[in-house]
Amino acid sequence: MILKNVFFDTKKTELKPESVSELDDVVRLLNENPNMKIQINGYTDNIGTPADNLKLSTGRALSVVNYLLYKGVLKDRLSYKGFGEKNPVASNETEKGRALNRRTEMSVVSN
C-alpha cells in the first residue's frame, strides 16, 4: 500500500509536518491490529546516483519507522528497507512520473 501523504524535502530524510496525519492513520491501524507487523519501503526517482538514491530511500523509510516508534508502536512490529530507484511505478522521463516513483509504501509482513 502506498502511503500517499508522506512528504520529504528534496534530498532530505526528515519527515515534513504534513506527513503526520497519514502516519497517525498507520498508528491507528496497528493499534487496532495488535498482531500486525509491517515493513516500510522507501523509493526514489532516478535522479542522482544509485548509491545516493539507495541511501536516501533507506533513510526516509527509517524516518517513518522512527515516527511510529515515537508514537508507541513496538520495535518488533516494524521493519524497513530502501530500494532506491528500483521498482518504478511510472516512467522517470517526466516530472509527473518521477514524482510517482518517489514514494513510501507499507507492506503487511504478518497479521
MOSULBEL-V699025 format. One record per backbone hydrogen bond with DSSP energy under -0.5 kcal/mol. CO is the residue of the C=O (numbers start at 0). NH is the residue of the N-H. Records with the same first field share a line. If there is no record, write none. Layout:
BEGIN
CO->NH  NH
END
This chain:
BEGIN
0->105
1->3
2->5  103
4->6
6->15
8->11
13->8
15->18
16->19
18->22
19->23
20->24
21->25
22->26
23->27
24->28
25->29
26->30
27->31
28->32
32->35
36->108  109
37->78
38->40  106
39->80
40->104
41->82
48->52
49->53
50->54
51->55
52->56
53->57
54->58
55->59
56->60
57->61
58->62
59->63
60->64
61->65
62->66
63->67
64->68
65->69
66->70
67->72
68->71
73->76
74->77
76->37
78->39
80->41
82->85
83->43
90->93
93->97
94->98
95->99
96->100
97->101
100->102
102->42
103->2
104->40
106->38  108
109->36
END
